[in-house]
Amino acid sequence: MTAVFVWAADCILLSVLLLPLWLRNKDRSFILLWSVSLLLMGLGLAGLIAIGVYGVRFFTLPIAALVAAETLSTAGLLSLYGAKCPLRFMLCSLGVWLAGLLLFHLSGFGSVACVASYYLADIGIAVYAVHFLLRHADFEEVGYHRATPLILSVEAVVGLAIAILFLIDSPALPDEGVMISVALISGFLLFSVKIFHAVWLSIEKFEFHLKKLAFHDPLTGIFNRRGFFHGIEERITYALPDELFAYLMIDVDHFKRINDRFGHDVGDQALVAFAHNVLAEIGKEALFGRTGGEEFAVFIKVDDIQEAISIAERIRARQAATLYTGTIRPTAMTVSIGIAFQKGRFTGFETLLWQSDRALYEAKNQGRNCVVSYSAVPSPVSPEGALAALGNAS
């Protein structure tokens, strides 16, 4: 009884401590769900203590509070993966519990029916949560894809085992007091693991958003310059010596004219549409970033030079065929693309950037709205040669 009292006090205290965190940022609904869940868990356990010590009736009320607590804690956990409608989820869980309670009472199980129906609802909550994680969860912001359904699956199996033990009337089983102790201990452990796991996931989600703010362009949603080059560094760290990488430097043709003629709002919409066009052509494995105002870049592993040229040409053609209807008349926005190549675990980006820049410069010289590979640039010189020429000129 002392352990249950300490557990109840801890739940209520944690609930009070979490509430200010939600008040600071009310967009974090999962914190509110956990706060209410802990409060209900504390009150439900306090109700069980009152029944045990003072013989208070209405055994169903604290059990109902425990069912609601389990539901809200799971709803808070699932909200990190994109789940919504916790109220409907809670009502369904309580409905399962009440249906189980009625069924077990009619079957003649007496006071055991209330405990067994609680675990029936607990099983339903866990099964629904696993189903959601496997079918509908958004894992982009939160990791640990296997740990979360594993914890919930263990909860369902333990709940099923305890419910069966309470329903079986056999002299070989421990007495009711021992079984209640086992149920309380297992409930405490599973609830604690679920809450701590959820808190860990919320920290991970917070870090994801911080990293997204630091590494992504707020307008287009793709990588900014820092995130783009950070991604390249990570990619080439694990590259094999014979892997070929292409760097596509992309510049929007005469973008200043679009801003001057139609306004910056139209220019922003055009850049967002352009980003969508590129993403539709390069696939998920490529890195795509905004490296300047109207300057973009793609870093992608290719089988050969021709594949990179083909990807760049598809980007150029798709963009040239896109008309922006938010202007006075339908307007097209073209791009010029310069491509450079590197193999294996190369170090530094100076040569790659310089070569792609030279190729882009040649694309503009050819009239823009075209693709040029560095290998096709007339009389290409090295970065070192260009620096030496500048030194001689000075």
N, C-alpha and C positions, 0 to 999 in steps of 0.2 A: 504493500500500500504506500509506503514511503517513496519507493521508486516512481510509482504512478504520480504521486503528488509533485515530485521534483520535475518529472516530465511535463506535467500540466503547467507548472510555474514557468519552466523554460520556454514553452510554446507561447504563453501570454507575453512574457518579456520580449521575446524575439519579434512578436507581432507589433508591439509598441515601438521597438527600435526600427523596424522596417517602414513604418508609416511615414516618418519625416522624409525618407528617401523618395517615396512616391510623391509627396507634396512638393518636393523640389522640382520634379519633372513628371507631370501627370501623363505624359505619353508612354511611360513605362508601366503599362497596365499589369504586366506580370508581377511587379512588386506588390501592387495592391492585392492581387489574387493570393499571393503567398502570405501577406499580412493577415487577410481575412481567414485564410486557411489555418494559419497557426492559432489565431484567436479561437476559431471553432474547435480545433483540436484540443486546446487547453480547456475550453468550457466543457467539451464532451468528456474528457478525462476527469475533470472536477465532478461532473455528474455521476460518473462511475464510482468515484470515491465516496460521494454522498450516499449512493445506494449501498455500498459495502459497509460503511460506518454507521449510518443512521437508518438504514432500511427504507430509504425514500423510494416511492413507487415511480411510475412513469419511466420505466427502463428504456422505452423506445426513444425518448427525447435525446439523451446523450448519444445513443447509437446513431440517430439521425444527424446529429452534429458531427460525428466522426465520419459518416459517409460524405457529408457536404465538404468537410475538410479535405478528405482524400480527393474528391472531385476537383476542388479549386486548386489544390497543389498540382494535380496533373494538368489542369487547364492552363495554369501559369507556365508549366514546363512546355506544353505543346505550343503556347503562344510564341515562344522563342523560335519555333519552326514555322510560324505563319498561321496557326490555327485561330479561329474566331468563335464567337457565340458561346462563351463559357456558361451563360445563364441557361441556355437550352441544354447544354451538356450536363449541368448540375441537376436540372429538373428530370432529365432522362435517368440519371443515376439514382436519384431519390425514388423515381417511379419503379426502377428495377428492384430496389431495396424493399419498397412497400409491397410489391407483387410477391417477392420471395417471402417476406414476413407473413403475409396472408396465407400463402401456400403452405408454409411450414406449420403455421398454427392450425390450419384445417387438417393437416396430416397428423396432428397430435404430438408435436415435438415440444410443446410447452415453452418454458423460458429459453431453451436452447435455440428456438426459432429465430429470436432476435439477433443472436450472435452469428448464426449460420447465414441469415439473410444479409448481414453486413458484409461477410466475406463473399457472398454471391455478387453483391454490388461492386465490391473491390475487384473481383475477377472481370466483371463487365467493363469497369473503368480501364483496367490494364489492357484488355483485349481491344477496346476501341482505340486506345492510345497507340498500340502497336500497329493496328490497321492504318491509322492516320499517318504514322511515320513512314510506313512502307509504301503508301499510295500517294499521299498528298504533301508530304513535308518539303519545305524549302531549305535545303542544306547549305545554301550559299553563305549565309551569315553565321551559321552555327555548325560546328563539327561534331565529332564523336558519334558518327552515324550508327555504329554498332552498340556502343555502351548504353544509350538511352533505351532502345527497344529491349536490350538484354535485361536491364534493371526492371522494366515493366513486365517482361515475360516471367522473371523470377517472382515478382510480386503476384502475378496471376497463379502460378503453380503453387506457391506457398499458401495463398488464399484458398485454393481448391482443396489442398491437403487438409488444412485446418477445418474447413467447412465439413468435409467428409468425416473427420474424426469426431466433431461435435454431434453429427447426425447418427453415427454408428453407436448402437447400444451393446457394448461388449464388455464383459468383466476383465478381459485381457488388457484393456486400455487403461491408462492412468485415470485417477479421479478427476472430477471437474475442476478442482482448484489448481491442480498441476497443469491441466490443459489451458485454463485461462491465463496462467502465468506464461506459458509458452506462446500463446496468442499475443499477449501484450508485449513480450520481448521481441518477437518477430515483427510485430507491427511497428514498434519503436525503431528497430534497426532499418526496416525498409523505408519508413517515412523519413528518417534522418538521411539515409543514403540518397533518396530522391530529392530532398530539399537541398542538400549540399551539392549534388550533381547539377541541379537547376541553377544554383548560385554560380557555380563554376562556368556554366554555359552562358549565363548573363554577362559575366566578365569577358568571356570570349567574344560575345556579340558586341559589347562596348568597344573592345579593342579592334574589332573588324570595322566598325564605323569610324574610329579614329584613323585607322590606316586608309580607309576609303577617302576620307577628307584630305589626307596628306598626299595620296597617290593618284587621285582621280580628278579629272576636269569637271567642274560643277555644271558647265553648260551641256556638254555632250555625253557625260557619264563614262567616257573612256579614260585611259591612263593620261595623266599629265606628263610633263617631261621627266620629272623625278621618278614617278612610278614606272614609266616606260623603260628608262635605262636601268632601273633596279631590276625589272623583269628580265631584261636581256642578260644582265650579270648572272642572275640565277639560272637562266636557261643554258648559257654557255659553260657554266661551272660543271655541269654533268654531261656535256656534249661529247660524243665520240669523235675520234680524229678524222673519220671520213665523212662526217655529216656536213652537208652544205646548207648555209644560211643565206637568205637574201634580205637585204635592207632596202625597203622602198621609201624614198623620200618624196612626199606628195605636197604640192603647192597649189592652192586655189588660184586660178587665173583671174587677174584683174579684180580681186575681191574688194579693193578699196572703192572701185566704181559702183559695186552693188550697194555698199554702205552709204556712199554719197548720194546715190540716185534714189534708193528706196528706204533708207533708214537702217539703223543698227538692229532694230527688231527683226526686220526681214533678213538681214545678214545672219543674225543668230539662228533663225529658223532654217536657213539654208545650210549652215554648218551642221546642225543637228541632223538634218535629212541626209547630208553627205556622209556623216558618221554611220548612219543606219545602212546606207548603200555599201560602204566598205565592209561593215560587219557581215552583211549578207553574202559577200564574196570570199572572205578569207577563212571562215571557219573558226572553231573555238580554240584551236591549238596555237593560232598566231597571236602575236602581241600587236596591239594597235594603240597609238597614243597621239595626243595633240602636243607637238613640240614647240609651237609658237602660235601667234594670232590666227593665221590662216595656213599654218604649216602643220602637216601630219606625217606620221611614219608608220610603217608596218615592218615587223621583224618576223620572219617565217622560215621554217625548215622546208627545203624543197629537194626533189630528187635530182634536178638539173637546172641549168640556166633557163631553158625554154619554159619550164613550168612557172618560174617566177615571172617571166615576161607575159605569159598567158594570164596569170592572176592580175597583174598590173593592167593589162589591156582590158580585162573584164571590168575592173574598177573604173577605168577611164570611160569605157563605153556606157556603162550603167549610169554614171554621173552625167555624161553628155546627153543622155536620153531623158533625164529628169527635168521636168518643167515646174517652176515655182509659180503657183497661181495667186499668191498673196500680193503680187505686184500689179501695177497698172495693166500690164499685158503679160502673158506667160513668158517667163524668163528662164534661160538655161544657164548653168554655172559649170564650167569645165575645169579640168585639173591637168597639171603636168606632173609626170612621174619620172624620177631618176632611180636606177637600181644599181646596187653594188653587192658583191658577194664575198663571203669569208667561210673558211672551213675549220671545223674542230673547235678546240678551246682557245680561241684567239684572245689576246689581252689588249685592252684599250680599244677605244672606238674611233680614234683620230683618223686612221686610214679609211675605215669603212664610211665614216661621215664625209670625209673629203671626197672620196670616189663617188658616192651617191650625189653629193652636191654638184660635182662636175657634170655628172650625167643629167641632173635636173637643169643645170645651166644650158646644156646642149639642147634639151627638150624645149626650153623657152626660145632658144635661137632658131629652132625649126618651126616656130610659129605657135607654140603652146598646144594644149589639148593632144598630147602625144606621150609615148613611153620611150625612154632611151635607157639602154644598159650601158654601164661604164665601159664594157668591152667594145662597144660600138662608138665610143667617143673618139673623134679624130685626134691623132697624135697625143694620146694621154701622157701626162707627166706625173711623176710621183709627188707626194706632199713635200718630201725633202727637196726635190728639184724646184718646186714652186717657191719654197722659202728661200732657197739659194738665189733664185732669180730676183726676188724682192730685195735681198741683201745687196746684190750687185747693182740694182737700179738705184738704191739709196746711196 
